[in-house]
Amino acid sequence: TQHGPAAFSVITEGDLHPATLDLGSFLAWTREPGPSSWVHASTLDGRRFDELARAAGLSDHDLERMLGEDGHGKVLERARCAALVLQLPTVPEAGFPEVRWDRLVTLITNRGLLTAMTGSLELQKSVDLEGAAFTTLSFHARLMCALLSFVRDRYRFIAQRFDDEARRLEAHEEGNDLLRGTF
């Protein structure tokens, strides 16, 4: 979903606070990463998402295979990078959730991490890179562990919201009959 102009940012190993990048600097990182870092692009439309993935070394065939509509995460290993594609769920804070799915591609290179997503989430500000469980790991491992923990927690949050809604429906007299008949 497009919510505004694309945004680009970077976190370096020595400074965990995201700094804004322009498109040219972002594309330059895809060709030749600088110091160990994590660059992120958000609010990308489908065309720009594909363009950035290609600039980072994924072929049209790779994109087709990884970005299929089946909703499952995929991992692909290439000479220059490993790639992980996930569907990242977003729900409103209140009310029964309507889940919005944004695509997140993660490219892991020797020098850092590149993430790009179709949604407007400021991923680098949302992921906890200073968590006690990750402080002894290398920068790259810490990035991946924190990112995967964030995605796991998003899925848990949504599962809990659906579980709460099922319990709410069970509490209604008519809901018991409906749920009993459904199960």
Salt bridges, closest charged atoms under 4 A:
GLU51 OE1 - ARG47 NH1 3.32
GLU51 OE1 - ARG48 NE 3.91
ASP60 OD1 - ARG54 NE 2.32
ASP62 OD1 - ARG78 NH2 2.52
GLU69 OE2 - ARG103 NH2 2.50
ASP70 OD1 - LYS74 NZ 2.69
ASP102 OD2 - ARG100 NH2 2.95
GLU122 OE1 - LYS125 NZ 2.97
ASP153 OD1 - ARG152 NH2 3.00
ASP153 OD1 - ARG156 NH1 3.97
ASP163 OD2 - ARG167 NE 3.07
GLU165 OE2 - ARG168 NH2 2.70
ASP177 OD1 - ARG180 NH1 3.13
